Amino acid sequence: MKRSIQSNQRSTEILTFIVSADGTTVTGLDKNQVSVVDTGAGVKTCTIPALTSGDYSVIVTTATAATIAQVSITNSTTFVVNTFDVDGTTATDAVCHILVIGSKIAERA
């Protein structure tokens, strides 16, 4: 039996995808809804379908050993993922598993 996930939040949007270390390959459930451009060592610029303003969350887990990630939301359709060696200062390309949670409705429950 299939059950829908219930939430008090209205019209929650969830995107999940995986980006290769070099930023050229996107896989995962929502690979066809996003585009990614590698804009430098350890920097991936992601474009998603428009969500309400910049009011969404991006959760990144790196799948490359000894790396960490930092996310910066630019606007309702764009965010940037920066990946570093565990020292936190050396830009390093890394495989990224990305989860985006937001809404297309401005009204909040």
Steps between C-alpha positions, in 0.01 A plus 500: 500500500632844409463779754569866447726683742296748701630836621360826638710680241323586179621363170843383612744438215785250538782449251775242538795445268868406487772706330829349385826638640579683176146647487423359154263216588172524691323179608225410745124535523477863388793517257276632220373793710839656576806624317849525643803693379850448639615858554843427651691259720254374758222735379170382349223742403160327506182626333164359615131570420392826670408477867360781718777762530818359648295337774610139456750260653788324328660203671825369351689185589833441331580147383868567442726409792636780722284778354243743637238720330365852543185632328410855405146574375508770232129534415180297442659296221873493570737381771873434513670202663864545605695189596826500693758260636436436870733789584215727388721722284618295201238486222450136396265344246268250669199283417196667660165352603260796509154532657294817447184567703282804434163621378348678203239665722585817695226450765616297799272275709 
